[in-house]
Amino acid sequence: MTRVPATILLLATIAFGLAPLVTPPFTGYDPALFPVQIGRPAIQPAGYAFAIWSVIYLWLIVHAVYGLWQRPAHPAWTGSRLPLTIAIVVGVVWLWIAGQSAVWGTATIWIMAAGALAAFLRAPTEPDRWLLSGPLAIFAGWLTAAAAVSTGVLIAGHGLLSNNGSALAMLALVLVIALVVQARKPRMPVYGLTVVWALVGVIVVNLGDNLLVAGAAAAGAVVMLAALAWTWRKG
């Protein structure tokens, strides 16, 4: 029975990795889903940034295989399995949900983000730094940014804030969450670096025609990098 949670996580992770192969590709919410149609949401990173998912899928599969094979009942691993499994199970169907409804897509991606963050915060950095903490860090870091992006698109699409206003609000939200989380995990910079990756994607996509949002994202990236350096030294 001690291997059951690790086995469930492995099966869920494999399904998560296969989901993009059987679900129509998601390139952003359909503007027709919103009363206010915005051609390019300012908070949405450049397309190349989403290539990080290939690293996330692979690293999570390696994590799950090693966890079942070598660490099925290790206390350093068991604490993170339930929230991680919840996040990944929701992730299996998220692409389909997001294609149907921006509201439900946003709600469920926050569930994913909460699960990933809980798993990351519960997992010690040592032992197995790059097999336990590392993959959880990149997953939680990207979902921190992705949940805020989804929320920003939803807010702007319903006219609650302007395109720029929602982008600035969500950049602030991402930075606050990331700074709090990184302060609790000073020896695992992968989380903060993943958030910086997302922020750079926002800079790139806005640099040509939206210097306000590009500048705000750049400022956020600088603050995050400075926080990473500071927490590393203090940790």
N, C-alpha and C positions, 0 to 999 in steps of 0.2 A: 504493500500500500504506500510505502514511502516514495515510490517512483511515480505514483499516479499524477501528482501535480506537475512534475517535470515532463511527463509524457503528454499531458493535455497541452501544456505550453508549447511543446515541440510541434504537435499536430496543428495547433492554432497558428503558429508562426509560419509553417509551411503553407497553410491556406492563405495567410496574409500575403506572403510573397507571390503566390500564384494568382491572387485576385485581379491584378492589373491585366492578366492574360485573358480573362474571361469577362471582364467588365469594360464597357466603352471607355476610352481614355478621357480623363478629366483635365480640361485645360482652363478651368475657371467656370464660375456660375454663368449660366445662360442669362444675358441681359433681359430677356423676355420674362424672366421670373420676377422682375422688380417693377414697381410703378415708376421709378426714376431710372431710366436706362443710361448707364455710363459705359462708354466705349472701352476705356482702360482705367480700372480702379488704381488710384495712385499708390495704395498700400500693397498691391500685388507685386511680388518680385519678378525680375526678368525670368524668362522661361528656362534658361540654362540652370538656374538655382535649384530647380526641382530634380535635377539629376542626382542630387544627394540621396534620393530615395533608393537608388540602386545600392548605395553603400549601407543605408539603414537596413534594407531587407537582408542583405548578405550577412551583415554583422549580427543581426538578431537571430538568424538561423544558426550561425556558428555558436552564438551564446546558448541557444536552446539545445543544440546537439551536445555541446560540452557539459551543460548543466545536467542533462539526463545521464550522460555517459560517466561523468566523473564526480558530479556534485548533486546527486538527487536528494540528499538529506542534509547537506552541509548548512549549518545555521546562517552563514553569510549569504547564502543563495535563497533560502526558503522564504525569508521575509518579503522579498520583492516579487515573488511569483504570482500571487493573486492579483495585485493591481496591474502588473504587466499583462497578465492573461486577459483581464477585462479590457485593457486598452487595445490589445491585439485582436480580440474577438470582435470588438466594435469596428476596428479597422478593416476587417475582412469584408464587411458590408458597406463601409463608408463611401466608397466610390459610387456604388449604386444609389445610396441615399442622397449624396450630393448632386447627382444628376437629376433627381426628382424634385428636391426642395432645398432651397438655401437656408430656410429656417431650421429644418431638421439636420441639414448638413452642419450648420454652425453648432447646434446643440450637441450633436454626437461628437464633433471634433473636440469640444471642450471636455467631454467625458474621456476621450482618448488622452487628451493632454493631462487631465487630472490623474489618470491611472499611470501614465508614463512618468510624471513628476513624482508621484508617490513611490513608484518602484525605484526610481533613481535615488531619491532621498533615503530610502530604506537600505539600499545596497552599500556596503562599505567599499571604500576605494581599494583596500587591500584585504584579503589576497585576491588574486585573479583580476588585477586592475583592468586589463584589456579584454577580458572575456566576460566580466560581470559589470563593472561600473562603466566602462567605455561605451558599449552598445546602448546601455540605458541612457547615458548622457546625450548621445547624438539623437536618439529617438525623442527624448524629452525636450531637447533644445529646439529641434525642428518643429515639434508640435506646439511649443510655446509660441513660436512665430506664426505657425499656420493657423492656430485657433484665433489669434488676433487679426490675421489677414481676413479670415472668413467673417469675423465679426465686423471688421471695417467695411467690407464689401456690402454686408447686409445693412449696416447703418446708413451708408451712402445711398444704397439702392432703394431704401424706403424714405429717403429725404429727411432723416433725423439729423444728419449733419451733411455738410457739403463733402464733395470728394476729398478735397484737401483737409477739411476739418476732421473727417473720420480717420484719414491717414495719420495725421498728427496725434490724435487721441490714442490710436492703437500703437503707434511707435512709443509713446510714453508708457502705455500699459505693458508692452513687451519688455521695455527697459526696467521697469519697476520689478516685474516678476523675475526677470533674469538676474538682476542684482541680488535680490533676496535669496534665490535658489543658489546662486554661485557662492554667496557668502557662507552657505551651509556646507558646501562641497568644495573647499578651496584647492584640494589636490587633484581635482578632475576638471581640467580646463576645456575638455571636449564640449561640454555643455555650452559654455560661453562662446567658444569659437563657432559653434553651430549657429547660435543666435547672430553672431557677427556675419556669418555667411549669408543669412537671410537679409540682414540689413544692407549688405553690399549689393545684393540683388535688387533691393528697393532703390538704392543710389543709382545703379546702372540704368534701370528702366526709366527713371525720372530725370536723369542728368541733362537731357537735351531740351526738355520743355517745361520742367517743373522744379526749379531750383529750390523752392521753399521746402518741398518734401525731401528732395535729394539732400539738401543741407541738414535737415533734421535727422535723417537716417544716418548721415555721416557723423553728426555729433553723437548720436546714440552709439555708433560703432566705436568711436574714440573712447567714450565713457566706459563701454563694456570692456574694451581692451585694457584700459587703465585699471579697472576693477579686477580683471583677471591677474594682472601683474601684482596688484596690491594683496589680493587674497592668497596668491601663491607664496609671496614672501611671508605673510603672516601665518599661513598654514604650516 
